[in-house]
């Protein structure tokens, strides 16, 4: 069976941590779909505006050789994840290890398992994040 993987993120100020997750995910699947959070979903859920506009962020992500398809991520909730899994036939979802064991992701794991999608946690790259970069340039 073809292993269709999925990972997602904002990918604002694309950095090595983003690339590491995408590369590690691609090594574990045959076809990798990457969701890029829309500006609206970031503003609603993270209460900040991305520095790089959505159209540019998705263009960057879809140009990466490890990415087979880039799609907009318009929801952060469990229902949105289930909908994406069902629509694209995803059977493995890759998430950064910093989310492992959280209440939110424990629930997501249970719900995705019901529809045949495994959650795999990938190592987080320490010392880098978009939040750290925003702080360095003085943006909140």
N, C-alpha and C positions, 0 to 999 in steps of 0.2 A: 504494500500500500504506500502511495506517495505521501510523504510527510510534509504537510503544509503548515508553516510556522507564521506566527504573528507577534510583533512587538510594536509598541507605540511610545510616543513622547511628544514633547513640544519641539525639541530640537532647535531652541533659540540659541544663538551664538554657538553653533555646532562645534563640539570639542572632542577630545580623544575618548572621553567616557562614553559619549554617544556612539562613536565608531566602534569601540570595544564591544558594546552590547550587540550592535548589528552584526559584527563579524562573528561573535560567539554564537549568536542565534543561527546564522547562515550555516555554520559548521554542523548544526544539529538537525537540519531539515533540507528537503529537496527544493522547496520553493518558499521564499520569504516575502511576506507582505508586511509593510511598515505603515502604521497609522501615524499621521502627523496632526496634532491637535490644532483645530482652527483657532483663530484669534478670539472668537466669541466664547468658545469653550474654556480657553485659558483665562479670559477676563472673568467669566462667571465662577469658575471653580478655584482658581488660584489668586484671584483678585489682583492681577497685574497684566499689563499689556506687553506682549512680546516685543522685543527690540527689532527683530527681523520679521517682516510681514509674512503671513501664511503662504502666499504664492511663491515667495522666494525660499522659504523653509522647505516646502514640498519639492520645489525644483532641485534644491541641494540634495535632499534625501533620495529622490528618484534617480539621481545621476550616480549614486554610489554603486559600485559593481556588485556588491553583495545583496542589493535590494532588487527583487524581481518585480515588485509592484508597490507603489506608494499610494495611499488613500487618505482622504480626510478623516480625522477622528472628531466626531461631533458630539460625543457623549463620554462621560467618565464612569457612569454608573454600571451596575451589574447587567441591567437590561441591554444597554448599549454594547457591552462586550459579548453577550449571548447573541444578539442580533448580528454582529460582525462575524462571529464564529459560524453561525448558520449560513449567512449569505455567501461566504467565501470558502466554506468547507474546511475550515481551519481545525487541525487536530492537536496542535501544540502552541501554547501561548508562552512567550518568553518575557520575564519581568526581572528587574534588578533585584539583587539579593537584599537590598535595604528594605524591601517590602515584605520579605518572608516573615511569617508568624504574626503579621498584623491582623487585627480583627477584620478589616476590609478584605484583605486577600485570602484569609481563611474561608470567608463566605464565598468569594468568587471561585476559589478552587472547588468547593463543594458543588456549586451550581454548574460550572463548566464540566466537571466530571460526569454529571448527569447526561450531558449531550456528547460525551466522548472526546472531550478536549482536556489534555493534560496541561498543567502549569509547571514550567521549569524556571527556576530562579538562577540567574546568571550573576557572576561576581560583579560587585560594584567597584568602579575605579575610584579609589580614595584620593582626596585632595583636589578634585575638580568637579564643578557643577556650574550650571548657568547662574545659580544664586551667588556662588563665589565670584564669578566673572562680573555679575552686576554690581556687587559690592566693590570690586576693584576699580570699576569705572565710575562709581558713585551714583548708580541708578538703583531705585527701589523697586 
